[in-house]
Amino acid sequence: MPTTAPTPISPSTTRLGWIGTGVMGLSMCGHLLEKGYTVTVHNRTKPKAQPLLDEGAKWADSPRAVALQSDVIFTVVGYPRDVREVYFSDDGVLAGVKPDSVTIDMTTTNPSLSKQIYAAAKAKGVDAIDAPVSGGDVGARNATLSIMLGGDADAVGRVLPLLQVLGKTIVHQGGAGAGQHAKMCNQIVIAGTMIGVCESLLYGAKAGLNLETMLQSVRPGAAGCWTLDNLAPRILQRNFSPGFLVDHFVKDMEIALAEAERMDLTLPGLKLVRELYRAVQAQGHGKSGTHALYLALEAMSKKQP
């Protein structure tokens, strides 16, 4: 028998759910509220969701309760264990999700876990998309994120109007888990770039350069990159507040290294940066931004004879 086509996405007909209102999720969900969507939110700690509630979002006491009230459910939480709990626990999304709805996990997590969510959702007549993002807190606030998608093409096409509210570069990478693999590629690049930016600033300072003047020459040239534009100025101000947490970046690098090992790849550069970031954590900066790598390298330099 022919099936009825899903109702097109629109603020008047589509109920949204949002789980996870941290540094990234708060801004992202806010953009959807501004477009007039009805949004039900849940976060492990309710006060972090209060700004969204003040803007008109509705509160739900569990991921399951969010799913029961939503046609499209977004999740953006911290670690793979959090993703697993949000989806598979007794009070999780999959316990309340309705046929013909869509789940969109924007957490950076294991590709294999994304595939498990996809399979479990399909068994319930639900589409599941993995959609990790790049662009940090700046991209989340400005709705300029790069969004990497894994899942069925028709499901991706269906929710495209929502994704276009959140980001500027939206690319379907392939089947379930492909978005996560693309995000691992992104994180590998960032790891190498971050150590280069931090060591450049250390070198420039030791050489007696005015670092702001030095950056005027470096940023427009071949070394130009997002990290130089957005994080180098924070380092100069010694502002290490998070756009993206060190703890979360270490998690991402460990996922990438585990996937590389599974694929019989050796990534020595990534292993080195991961160890340096573990030093950042050991210094008590796990909740700082990823550019706090500068602090670990700075401390190492001060120990040199």
Buried (B, 14 or more C-beta within 10 A) or exposed (E): EEEEEBEEBEBEEBBBBBBBBBBBBBBBBBBBBEBEBBBBBBBBEEEBBBBBBEEEBBBBEBBBBBBBBBBBBBBBBBBBEBBBBBBBBEBBBBBBBBEBBBBBBBBBBBBBBBBBBBEBBEEBEBBBBBBBBBBBBBBBBEBEBBBBBBBBEEBBEBBEBBBEEBBEEBEBBBBBBBBBBBBBEBBBBBBBBBBBBBBBBBEBBEEEBEBEEBBEEBEEEEBEBBBBEBBBBBBBEEEBEBBBBBBBBBBBBBBBBEBBEEEEEEBEEBBEBBEBBBBBBEBEBBBBBBBBBBBBBBEEEEEEE
